[in-house]
Amino acid sequence: MSKRDEYIAKIKLQLDELNANIGAAETKLHAAKAEVREKYTAEVGKLQEQYKHAVASLDELKAAGEDSWEAMVAKVEKVRDALKHSYNYFKSQL
């Protein structure tokens, strides 16, 4: 497996884990009181949009040529880190 393939697999695993955590938080919201559920449902939606953006960035990285993919690593990591930060902040608010 090439360095590029290893990196893509690592980032995909991290994004999948964050998506599972977002899903678990959404499940917990269904059992929460109505006022809490309303407040945080929008936040979960924002997290899901960030996840979609992160996956799109990863797809761009996958499609990049061998000579340009390393230049895209910083963008993918920035998007992943933003999602992770947003999730951690959301989790701290629950």
N, C-alpha and C positions, 0 to 999 in steps of 0.2 A: 504494500500500500504506500502510495506516495505521500510526501509531506502535506500536499494539498488535500488529498483524500482524508488523511488523518485529522487535519484541521476542520474540514467540513463535517466530519462525523462527530467530532468533539462539540462543535457549536450546535449542531442539530440536536445532540443529546441534551445540552444545556437548555435549549429552547423548548424541547419536548418536556423537560422537567418543570420549567416555569409554566408552561401551558397546563400541565397536570395540576400544579399548585393553584393556578387561577381557577381551574374547574372545581377543585375542592373548595375553594373559597366561595364560589358561586353556589355550590350545593349547600354550604352552611347558611348562606343568605336566605335560602328558601325556607329554612326553619326559624329564621329570626323574626322578631316583631316587625310589624308593618312599617313603622317609621324608620327603623334601621335598614330594612330591606330596600325601601325607596331611596334612602340616602346612598347606599353603597352599590346598588344595581348599576347606576350610571358609571361609577368608578370601575366596576368589573368590565363594562362595555369598553371603556377607554383602554383598559389593560388588554382586552382581546384585540382591539385595533392596533395597539403597539406590537402585539405578538404577530399579527398579520404583516405588519411593516417589517419586522425582524425576519420573518420567513421570506418575504420578498427580497430583502437584502441578501439573504443567504442564497436564494435562487440566482440572483445576479452574480454572486461570487462563483457559484457552480458553473454558470455559463461563460464566465470570463476565460480568456485564453491563458495558457500557461505563462505567458510573459507579463500579464497584467493582474493576475489574481492577488498577488502579494500587496499591490497598491490598494486593493479593496478591503483588506483585512481590517484596517483601522476603522473604516465605516461600519463594517459588520459588528466589530467589537463595541463601538460607540452605541449602536442601536441595541445590542444585547444588554449592555450595561445600563442603558436608560430604562429598558424593560425591567431588569432586575431591581433597579433602584425604585421604580414606581411600584412594583409588587411589594417590596419590603416596606415601603412607606404605607401602602394600603393595608398590609398585614398588621402593622403597628397601630393602625387606627381602629382595628376591630376589637 
